Amino acid sequence: MLEELRQELERQERSAAWLARKTDFDPSYVTRVLNGERKPSPVFQARAAEALGVAADQLFTQALPA
């Protein structure tokens, strides 16, 4: 789950800590999302997409409601 988000972070050479700072979410929350242990909130989805400069539906194809 959330492979697209991990791949985009890697492509941009960004870390989970960077994403946590940019989204104003706790680093442990971001890590749990990246590990598939927690479903990302809509707010996190929007902030992560904005921080990375991509559409949320490109990053969270499996996490978004159908």
PDB file with SEQRES, HELIX, SHEET and CRYST1 records, atoms N, CA, C and O in Angstrom:
SEQRES   1 A   66  MET LEU GLU GLU LEU ARG GLN GLU LEU GLU ARG GLN GLU          
SEQRES   2 A   66  ARG SER ALA ALA TRP LEU ALA ARG LYS THR ASP PHE ASP          
SEQRES   3 A   66  PRO SER TYR VAL THR ARG VAL LEU ASN GLY GLU ARG LYS          
SEQRES   4 A   66  PRO SER PRO VAL PHE GLN ALA ARG ALA ALA GLU ALA LEU          
SEQRES   5 A   66  GLY VAL ALA ALA ASP GLN LEU PHE THR GLN ALA LEU PRO          
SEQRES   6 A   66  ALA                                                          
HELIX    1 AA1 GLU A    3  ARG A   11  1                                   9    
HELIX    2 AA2 ALA A   16  THR A   23  1                                   8    
HELIX    3 AA3 PRO A   27  LEU A   34  1                                   8    
HELIX    4 AA4 PRO A   42  LEU A   52  1                                  11    
HELIX    5 AA5 ALA A   56  LEU A   59  1                                   4    
CRYST1    1.000    1.000    1.000  90.00  90.00  90.00 P 1           1          
ATOM      1  N   MET A   1       0.839  -1.191   0.000  1.00  0.00           N  
ATOM      2  CA  MET A   1       0.000   0.000   0.000  1.00  0.00           C  
ATOM      3  C   MET A   1       0.879   1.248   0.000  1.00  0.00           C  
ATOM      4  O   MET A   1       1.928   1.282   0.643  1.00  0.00           O  
ATOM      5  N   LEU A   2       0.446   2.250  -0.714  1.00  0.00           N  
ATOM      6  CA  LEU A   2       1.117   3.546  -0.778  1.00  0.00           C  
ATOM      7  C   LEU A   2       2.494   3.484  -1.432  1.00  0.00           C  
ATOM      8  O   LEU A   2       3.366   4.305  -1.145  1.00  0.00           O  
ATOM      9  N   GLU A   3       2.675   2.530  -2.290  1.00  0.00           N  
ATOM     10  CA  GLU A   3       3.947   2.420  -3.005  1.00  0.00           C  
ATOM     11  C   GLU A   3       4.229   3.680  -3.813  1.00  0.00           C  
ATOM     12  O   GLU A   3       5.385   4.080  -3.949  1.00  0.00           O  
ATOM     13  N   GLU A   4       3.188   4.308  -4.351  1.00  0.00           N  
ATOM     14  CA  GLU A   4       3.374   5.517  -5.147  1.00  0.00           C  
ATOM     15  C   GLU A   4       4.000   6.636  -4.314  1.00  0.00           C  
ATOM     16  O   GLU A   4       4.874   7.356  -4.796  1.00  0.00           O  
ATOM     17  N   LEU A   5       3.556   6.781  -3.073  1.00  0.00           N  
ATOM     18  CA  LEU A   5       4.113   7.811  -2.199  1.00  0.00           C  
ATOM     19  C   LEU A   5       5.582   7.529  -1.911  1.00  0.00           C  
ATOM     20  O   LEU A   5       6.415   8.432  -1.984  1.00  0.00           O  
ATOM     21  N   ARG A   6       5.898   6.298  -1.589  1.00  0.00           N  
ATOM     22  CA  ARG A   6       7.302   5.939  -1.334  1.00  0.00           C  
ATOM     23  C   ARG A   6       8.165   6.190  -2.568  1.00  0.00           C  
ATOM     24  O   ARG A   6       9.273   6.715  -2.458  1.00  0.00           O  
ATOM     25  N   GLN A   7       7.664   5.820  -3.724  1.00  0.00           N  
ATOM     26  CA  GLN A   7       8.424   6.008  -4.959  1.00  0.00           C  
ATOM     27  C   GLN A   7       8.651   7.484  -5.262  1.00  0.00           C  
ATOM     28  O   GLN A   7       9.731   7.873  -5.705  1.00  0.00           O  
ATOM     29  N   GLU A   8       7.633   8.302  -5.023  1.00  0.00           N  
ATOM     30  CA  GLU A   8       7.778   9.744  -5.282  1.00  0.00           C  
ATOM     31  C   GLU A   8       8.783  10.364  -4.324  1.00  0.00           C  
ATOM     32  O   GLU A   8       9.585  11.204  -4.733  1.00  0.00           O  
ATOM     33  N   LEU A   9       8.755   9.967  -3.068  1.00  0.00           N  
ATOM     34  CA  LEU A   9       9.749  10.461  -2.113  1.00  0.00           C  
ATOM     35  C   LEU A   9      11.153  10.080  -2.574  1.00  0.00           C  
ATOM     36  O   LEU A   9      12.069  10.903  -2.542  1.00  0.00           O  
ATOM     37  N   GLU A  10      11.313   8.847  -2.996  1.00  0.00           N  
ATOM     38  CA  GLU A  10      12.622   8.388  -3.469  1.00  0.00           C  
ATOM     39  C   GLU A  10      13.038   9.150  -4.725  1.00  0.00           C  
ATOM     40  O   GLU A  10      14.187   9.575  -4.845  1.00  0.00           O  
ATOM     41  N   ARG A  11      12.114   9.318  -5.647  1.00  0.00           N  
ATOM     42  CA  ARG A  11      12.414  10.022  -6.894  1.00  0.00           C  
ATOM     43  C   ARG A  11      12.903  11.448  -6.623  1.00  0.00           C  
ATOM     44  O   ARG A  11      13.820  11.935  -7.284  1.00  0.00           O  
ATOM     45  N   GLN A  12      12.290  12.098  -5.658  1.00  0.00           N  
ATOM     46  CA  GLN A  12      12.661  13.473  -5.309  1.00  0.00           C  
ATOM     47  C   GLN A  12      13.780  13.524  -4.270  1.00  0.00           C  
ATOM     48  O   GLN A  12      14.184  14.600  -3.829  1.00  0.00           O  
ATOM     49  N   GLU A  13      14.271  12.354  -3.889  1.00  0.00           N  
ATOM     50  CA  GLU A  13      15.330  12.260  -2.882  1.00  0.00           C  
ATOM     51  C   GLU A  13      14.937  12.964  -1.585  1.00  0.00           C  
ATOM     52  O   GLU A  13      15.699  13.741  -1.011  1.00  0.00           O  
ATOM     53  N   ARG A  14      13.719  12.659  -1.150  1.00  0.00           N  
ATOM     54  CA  ARG A  14      13.178  13.217   0.092  1.00  0.00           C  
ATOM     55  C   ARG A  14      12.994  12.097   1.109  1.00  0.00           C  
ATOM     56  O   ARG A  14      12.848  10.929   0.747  1.00  0.00           O  
ATOM     57  N   SER A  15      13.003  12.467   2.372  1.00  0.00           N  
ATOM     58  CA  SER A  15      12.863  11.484   3.450  1.00  0.00           C  
ATOM     59  C   SER A  15      11.502  11.601   4.122  1.00  0.00           C  
ATOM     60  O   SER A  15      10.763  12.561   3.904  1.00  0.00           O  
ATOM     61  N   ALA A  16      11.191  10.618   4.933  1.00  0.00           N  
ATOM     62  CA  ALA A  16       9.965  10.666   5.732  1.00  0.00           C  
ATOM     63  C   ALA A  16      10.012  11.856   6.687  1.00  0.00           C  
ATOM     64  O   ALA A  16       8.990  12.499   6.929  1.00  0.00           O  
ATOM     65  N   ALA A  17      11.183  12.148   7.223  1.00  0.00           N  
ATOM     66  CA  ALA A  17      11.323  13.296   8.130  1.00  0.00           C  
ATOM     67  C   ALA A  17      11.025  14.603   7.397  1.00  0.00           C  
ATOM     68  O   ALA A  17      10.371  15.491   7.944  1.00  0.00           O  
ATOM     69  N   TRP A  18      11.501  14.714   6.175  1.00  0.00           N  
ATOM     70  CA  TRP A  18      11.220  15.905   5.366  1.00  0.00           C  
ATOM     71  C   TRP A  18       9.713  16.041   5.161  1.00  0.00           C  
ATOM     72  O   TRP A  18       9.149  17.122   5.329  1.00  0.00           O  
ATOM     73  N   LEU A  19       9.068  14.927   4.794  1.00  0.00           N  
ATOM     74  CA  LEU A  19       7.626  14.957   4.555  1.00  0.00           C  
ATOM     75  C   LEU A  19       6.871  15.321   5.829  1.00  0.00           C  
ATOM     76  O   LEU A  19       5.885  16.057   5.777  1.00  0.00           O  
ATOM     77  N   ALA A  20       7.319  14.821   6.951  1.00  0.00           N  
ATOM     78  CA  ALA A  20       6.687  15.163   8.230  1.00  0.00           C  
ATOM     79  C   ALA A  20       6.767  16.670   8.481  1.00  0.00           C  
ATOM     80  O   ALA A  20       5.784  17.292   8.882  1.00  0.00           O  
ATOM     81  N   ARG A  21       7.942  17.248   8.242  1.00  0.00           N  
ATOM     82  CA  ARG A  21       8.098  18.700   8.436  1.00  0.00           C  
ATOM     83  C   ARG A  21       7.199  19.477   7.483  1.00  0.00           C  
ATOM     84  O   ARG A  21       6.542  20.433   7.895  1.00  0.00           O  
ATOM     85  N   LYS A  22       7.163  19.081   6.221  1.00  0.00           N  
ATOM     86  CA  LYS A  22       6.389  19.796   5.211  1.00  0.00           C  
ATOM     87  C   LYS A  22       4.884  19.680   5.419  1.00  0.00           C  
ATOM     88  O   LYS A  22       4.137  20.596   5.074  1.00  0.00           O  
ATOM     89  N   THR A  23       4.442  18.574   5.974  1.00  0.00           N  
ATOM     90  CA  THR A  23       3.006  18.358   6.163  1.00  0.00           C  
ATOM     91  C   THR A  23       2.533  18.744   7.555  1.00  0.00           C  
ATOM     92  O   THR A  23       1.331  18.794   7.814  1.00  0.00           O  
ATOM     93  N   ASP A  24       3.477  19.017   8.452  1.00  0.00           N  
ATOM     94  CA  ASP A  24       3.172  19.338   9.843  1.00  0.00           C  
ATOM     95  C   ASP A  24       2.491  18.170  10.554  1.00  0.00           C  
ATOM     96  O   ASP A  24       1.606  18.357  11.388  1.00  0.00           O  
ATOM     97  N   PHE A  25       2.935  16.949  10.197  1.00  0.00           N  
ATOM     98  CA  PHE A  25       2.473  15.730  10.864  1.00  0.00           C  
ATOM     99  C   PHE A  25       3.641  15.144  11.636  1.00  0.00           C  
ATOM    100  O   PHE A  25       4.801  15.357  11.283  1.00  0.00           O  
ATOM    101  N   ASP A  26       3.331  14.413  12.682  1.00  0.00           N  
ATOM    102  CA  ASP A  26       4.353  13.764  13.488  1.00  0.00           C  
ATOM    103  C   ASP A  26       5.139  12.768  12.631  1.00  0.00           C  
ATOM    104  O   ASP A  26       4.545  12.036  11.840  1.00  0.00           O  
ATOM    105  N   PRO A  27       6.458  12.732  12.777  1.00  0.00           N  
ATOM    106  CA  PRO A  27       7.262  11.784  11.993  1.00  0.00           C  
ATOM    107  C   PRO A  27       6.828  10.328  12.166  1.00  0.00           C  
ATOM    108  O   PRO A  27       6.906   9.546  11.218  1.00  0.00           O  
ATOM    109  N   SER A  28       6.377   9.959  13.349  1.00  0.00           N  
ATOM    110  CA  SER A  28       5.946   8.568  13.540  1.00  0.00           C  
ATOM    111  C   SER A  28       4.674   8.278  12.742  1.00  0.00           C  
ATOM    112  O   SER A  28       4.496   7.167  12.243  1.00  0.00           O  
ATOM    113  N   TYR A  29       3.799   9.261  12.623  1.00  0.00           N  
ATOM    114  CA  TYR A  29       2.590   9.096  11.805  1.00  0.00           C  
ATOM    115  C   TYR A  29       2.984   8.862  10.352  1.00  0.00           C  
ATOM    116  O   TYR A  29       2.477   7.944   9.707  1.00  0.00           O  
ATOM    117  N   VAL A  30       3.882   9.687   9.841  1.00  0.00           N  
ATOM    118  CA  VAL A  30       4.318   9.563   8.450  1.00  0.00           C  
ATOM    119  C   VAL A  30       4.956   8.191   8.224  1.00  0.00           C  
ATOM    120  O   VAL A  30       4.686   7.544   7.213  1.00  0.00           O  
ATOM    121  N   THR A  31       5.781   7.754   9.137  1.00  0.00           N  
ATOM    122  CA  THR A  31       6.424   6.452   9.009  1.00  0.00           C  
ATOM    123  C   THR A  31       5.383   5.334   8.998  1.00  0.00           C  
ATOM    124  O   THR A  31       5.485   4.398   8.205  1.00  0.00           O  
ATOM    125  N   ARG A  32       4.390   5.429   9.867  1.00  0.00           N  
ATOM    126  CA  ARG A  32       3.334   4.404   9.893  1.00  0.00           C  
ATOM    127  C   ARG A  32       2.536   4.393   8.587  1.00  0.00           C  
ATOM    128  O   ARG A  32       2.155   3.330   8.097  1.00  0.00           O  
ATOM    129  N   VAL A  33       2.289   5.566   8.033  1.00  0.00           N  
ATOM    130  CA  VAL A  33       1.600   5.639   6.739  1.00  0.00           C  
ATOM    131  C   VAL A  33       2.456   4.977   5.667  1.00  0.00           C  
ATOM    132  O   VAL A  33       1.962   4.156   4.893  1.00  0.00           O  
ATOM    133  N   LEU A  34       3.732   5.329   5.620  1.00  0.00           N  
ATOM    134  CA  LEU A  34       4.629   4.773   4.605  1.00  0.00           C  
ATOM    135  C   LEU A  34       4.782   3.260   4.736  1.00  0.00           C  
ATOM    136  O   LEU A  34       4.996   2.570   3.739  1.00  0.00           O  
ATOM    137  N   ASN A  35       4.676   2.751   5.939  1.00  0.00           N  
ATOM    138  CA  ASN A  35       4.789   1.309   6.171  1.00  0.00           C  
ATOM    139  C   ASN A  35       3.461   0.579   6.007  1.00  0.00           C  
ATOM    140  O   ASN A  35       3.397  -0.642   6.151  1.00  0.00           O  
ATOM    141  N   GLY A  36       2.399   1.330   5.704  1.00  0.00           N  
ATOM    142  CA  GLY A  36       1.094   0.708   5.525  1.00  0.00           C  
ATOM    143  C   GLY A  36       0.414   0.325   6.818  1.00  0.00           C  
ATOM    144  O   GLY A  36      -0.550  -0.441   6.807  1.00  0.00           O  
ATOM    145  N   GLU A  37       0.897   0.841   7.929  1.00  0.00           N  
ATOM    146  CA  GLU A  37       0.323   0.520   9.233  1.00  0.00           C  
ATOM    147  C   GLU A  37      -0.836   1.438   9.605  1.00  0.00           C  
ATOM    148  O   GLU A  37      -1.594   1.150  10.531  1.00  0.00           O  
ATOM    149  N   ARG A  38      -0.965   2.528   8.887  1.00  0.00           N  
ATOM    150  CA  ARG A  38      -2.012   3.499   9.178  1.00  0.00           C  
ATOM    151  C   ARG A  38      -2.524   4.065   7.861  1.00  0.00           C  
ATOM    152  O   ARG A  38      -1.745   4.364   6.956  1.00  0.00           O  
ATOM    153  N   LYS A  39      -3.826   4.206   7.765  1.00  0.00           N  
ATOM    154  CA  LYS A  39      -4.422   4.805   6.572  1.00  0.00           C  
ATOM    155  C   LYS A  39      -4.217   6.322   6.645  1.00  0.00           C  
ATOM    156  O   LYS A  39      -4.498   6.928   7.679  1.00  0.00           O  
ATOM    157  N   PRO A  40      -3.737   6.933   5.580  1.00  0.00           N  
ATOM    158  CA  PRO A  40      -3.501   8.378   5.611  1.00  0.00           C  
ATOM    159  C   PRO A  40      -4.809   9.158   5.652  1.00  0.00           C  
ATOM    160  O   PRO A  40      -5.763   8.841   4.940  1.00  0.00           O  
ATOM    161  N   SER A  41      -4.834  10.167   6.486  1.00  0.00           N  
ATOM    162  CA  SER A  41      -6.028  11.011   6.572  1.00  0.00           C  
ATOM    163  C   SER A  41      -6.138  11.859   5.300  1.00  0.00           C  
ATOM    164  O   SER A  41      -5.145  12.063   4.602  1.00  0.00           O  
ATOM    165  N   PRO A  42      -7.330  12.347   5.005  1.00  0.00           N  
ATOM    166  CA  PRO A  42      -7.483  13.232   3.847  1.00  0.00           C  
ATOM    167  C   PRO A  42      -6.609  14.484   3.948  1.00  0.00           C  
ATOM    168  O   PRO A  42      -6.093  14.963   2.938  1.00  0.00           O  
ATOM    169  N   VAL A  43      -6.446  15.006   5.140  1.00  0.00           N  
ATOM    170  CA  VAL A  43      -5.593  16.187   5.326  1.00  0.00           C  
ATOM    171  C   VAL A  43      -4.142  15.839   4.989  1.00  0.00           C  
ATOM    172  O   VAL A  43      -3.467  16.595   4.290  1.00  0.00           O  
ATOM    173  N   PHE A  44      -3.668  14.703   5.484  1.00  0.00           N  
ATOM    174  CA  PHE A  44      -2.300  14.283   5.168  1.00  0.00           C  
ATOM    175  C   PHE A  44      -2.137  14.069   3.673  1.00  0.00           C  
ATOM    176  O   PHE A  44      -1.128  14.475   3.097  1.00  0.00           O  
ATOM    177  N   GLN A  45      -3.109  13.440   3.042  1.00  0.00           N  
ATOM    178  CA  GLN A  45      -3.036  13.200   1.604  1.00  0.00           C  
ATOM    179  C   GLN A  45      -2.871  14.519   0.840  1.00  0.00           C  
ATOM    180  O   GLN A  45      -2.026  14.633  -0.048  1.00  0.00           O  
ATOM    181  N   ALA A  46      -3.678  15.497   1.194  1.00  0.00           N  
ATOM    182  CA  ALA A  46      -3.619  16.790   0.515  1.00  0.00           C  
ATOM    183  C   ALA A  46      -2.293  17.502   0.767  1.00  0.00           C  
ATOM    184  O   ALA A  46      -1.691  18.047  -0.159  1.00  0.00           O  
ATOM    185  N   ARG A  47      -1.845  17.496   2.005  1.00  0.00           N  
ATOM    186  CA  ARG A  47      -0.580  18.177   2.328  1.00  0.00           C  
ATOM    187  C   ARG A  47       0.620  17.488   1.698  1.00  0.00           C  
ATOM    188  O   ARG A  47       1.539  18.157   1.226  1.00  0.00           O  
ATOM    189  N   ALA A  48       0.621  16.161   1.684  1.00  0.00           N  
ATOM    190  CA  ALA A  48       1.734  15.423   1.082  1.00  0.00           C  
ATOM    191  C   ALA A  48       1.800  15.691  -0.414  1.00  0.00           C  
ATOM    192  O   ALA A  48       2.876  15.919  -0.966  1.00  0.00           O  
ATOM    193  N   ALA A  49       0.649  15.664  -1.062  1.00  0.00           N  
ATOM    194  CA  ALA A  49       0.609  15.932  -2.501  1.00  0.00           C  
ATOM    195  C   ALA A  49       1.109  17.342  -2.800  1.00  0.00           C  
ATOM    196  O   ALA A  49       1.877  17.546  -3.741  1.00  0.00           O  
ATOM    197  N   GLU A  50       0.678  18.301  -2.008  1.00  0.00           N  
ATOM    198  CA  GLU A  50       1.128  19.684  -2.207  1.00  0.00           C  
ATOM    199  C   GLU A  50       2.636  19.805  -1.988  1.00  0.00           C  
ATOM    200  O   GLU A  50       3.330  20.453  -2.771  1.00  0.00           O  
ATOM    201  N   ALA A  51       3.132  19.191  -0.940  1.00  0.00           N  
ATOM    202  CA  ALA A  51       4.563  19.259  -0.636  1.00  0.00           C  
ATOM    203  C   ALA A  51       5.406  18.670  -1.761  1.00  0.00           C  
ATOM    204  O   ALA A  51       6.486  19.172  -2.072  1.00  0.00           O  
ATOM    205  N   LEU A  52       4.897  17.597  -2.367  1.00  0.00           N  
ATOM    206  CA  LEU A  52       5.636  16.914  -3.422  1.00  0.00           C  
ATOM    207  C   LEU A  52       5.319  17.452  -4.811  1.00  0.00           C  
ATOM    208  O   LEU A  52       5.975  17.083  -5.785  1.00  0.00           O  
ATOM    209  N   GLY A  53       4.319  18.323  -4.907  1.00  0.00           N  
ATOM    210  CA  GLY A  53       3.982  18.932  -6.186  1.00  0.00           C  
ATOM    211  C   GLY A  53       3.311  17.988  -7.170  1.00  0.00           C  
ATOM    212  O   GLY A  53       3.509  18.097  -8.380  1.00  0.00           O  
ATOM    213  N   VAL A  54       2.521  17.065  -6.649  1.00  0.00           N  
ATOM    214  CA  VAL A  54       1.790  16.122  -7.497  1.00  0.00           C  
ATOM    215  C   VAL A  54       0.349  16.025  -7.015  1.00  0.00           C  
ATOM    216  O   VAL A  54       0.021  16.476  -5.918  1.00  0.00           O  
ATOM    217  N   ALA A  55      -0.507  15.436  -7.840  1.00  0.00           N  
ATOM    218  CA  ALA A  55      -1.911  15.252  -7.467  1.00  0.00           C  
ATOM    219  C   ALA A  55      -2.046  14.139  -6.432  1.00  0.00           C  
ATOM    220  O   ALA A  55      -1.353  13.125  -6.503  1.00  0.00           O  
ATOM    221  N   ALA A  56      -2.934  14.339  -5.484  1.00  0.00           N  
ATOM    222  CA  ALA A  56      -3.136  13.346  -4.424  1.00  0.00           C  
ATOM    223  C   ALA A  56      -3.532  11.988  -4.992  1.00  0.00           C  
ATOM    224  O   ALA A  56      -3.122  10.955  -4.463  1.00  0.00           O  
ATOM    225  N   ASP A  57      -4.317  11.978  -6.054  1.00  0.00           N  
ATOM    226  CA  ASP A  57      -4.745  10.680  -6.597  1.00  0.00           C  
ATOM    227  C   ASP A  57      -3.603   9.921  -7.273  1.00  0.00           C  
ATOM    228  O   ASP A  57      -3.736   8.730  -7.556  1.00  0.00           O  
ATOM    229  N   GLN A  58      -2.494  10.593  -7.531  1.00  0.00           N  
ATOM    230  CA  GLN A  58      -1.311   9.899  -8.053  1.00  0.00           C  
ATOM    231  C   GLN A  58      -0.518   9.236  -6.925  1.00  0.00           C  
ATOM    232  O   GLN A  58       0.158   8.230  -7.143  1.00  0.00           O  
ATOM    233  N   LEU A  59      -0.603   9.794  -5.740  1.00  0.00           N  
ATOM    234  CA  LEU A  59       0.154   9.265  -4.600  1.00  0.00           C  
ATOM    235  C   LEU A  59      -0.622   8.244  -3.794  1.00  0.00           C  
ATOM    236  O   LEU A  59      -0.028   7.349  -3.194  1.00  0.00           O  
ATOM    237  N   PHE A  60      -1.922   8.361  -3.771  1.00  0.00           N  
ATOM    238  CA  PHE A  60      -2.736   7.570  -2.853  1.00  0.00           C  
ATOM    239  C   PHE A  60      -3.802   6.773  -3.586  1.00  0.00           C  
ATOM    240  O   PHE A  60      -4.957   6.743  -3.160  1.00  0.00           O  
ATOM    241  N   THR A  61      -3.431   6.131  -4.674  1.00  0.00           N  
ATOM    242  CA  THR A  61      -4.419   5.410  -5.474  1.00  0.00           C  
ATOM    243  C   THR A  61      -5.085   4.295  -4.676  1.00  0.00           C  
ATOM    244  O   THR A  61      -6.264   4.013  -4.891  1.00  0.00           O  
ATOM    245  N   GLN A  62      -4.360   3.657  -3.764  1.00  0.00           N  
ATOM    246  CA  GLN A  62      -4.935   2.558  -2.982  1.00  0.00           C  
ATOM    247  C   GLN A  62      -5.566   3.053  -1.683  1.00  0.00           C  
ATOM    248  O   GLN A  62      -6.349   2.331  -1.064  1.00  0.00           O  
ATOM    249  N   ALA A  63      -5.240   4.261  -1.268  1.00  0.00           N  
ATOM    250  CA  ALA A  63      -5.712   4.755   0.021  1.00  0.00           C  
ATOM    251  C   ALA A  63      -6.999   5.561  -0.104  1.00  0.00           C  
ATOM    252  O   ALA A  63      -7.749   5.694   0.863  1.00  0.00           O  
ATOM    253  N   LEU A  64      -7.253   6.093  -1.285  1.00  0.00           N  
ATOM    254  CA  LEU A  64      -8.440   6.923  -1.460  1.00  0.00           C  
ATOM    255  C   LEU A  64      -9.679   6.048  -1.523  1.00  0.00           C  
ATOM    256  O   LEU A  64      -9.622   4.929  -2.033  1.00  0.00           O  
ATOM    257  N   PRO A  65     -10.796   6.543  -1.011  1.00  0.00           N  
ATOM    258  CA  PRO A  65     -12.040   5.765  -1.085  1.00  0.00           C  
ATOM    259  C   PRO A  65     -12.469   5.603  -2.534  1.00  0.00           C  
ATOM    260  O   PRO A  65     -12.238   6.483  -3.364  1.00  0.00           O  
ATOM    261  N   ALA A  66     -13.089   4.485  -2.828  1.00  0.00           N  
ATOM    262  CA  ALA A  66     -13.543   4.197  -4.201  1.00  0.00           C  
ATOM    263  C   ALA A  66     -14.737   5.019  -4.577  1.00  0.00           C  
ATOM    264  O   ALA A  66     -15.242   4.899  -5.693  1.00  0.00           O  
TER     265      ALA A  66                                                      
END                                                                             
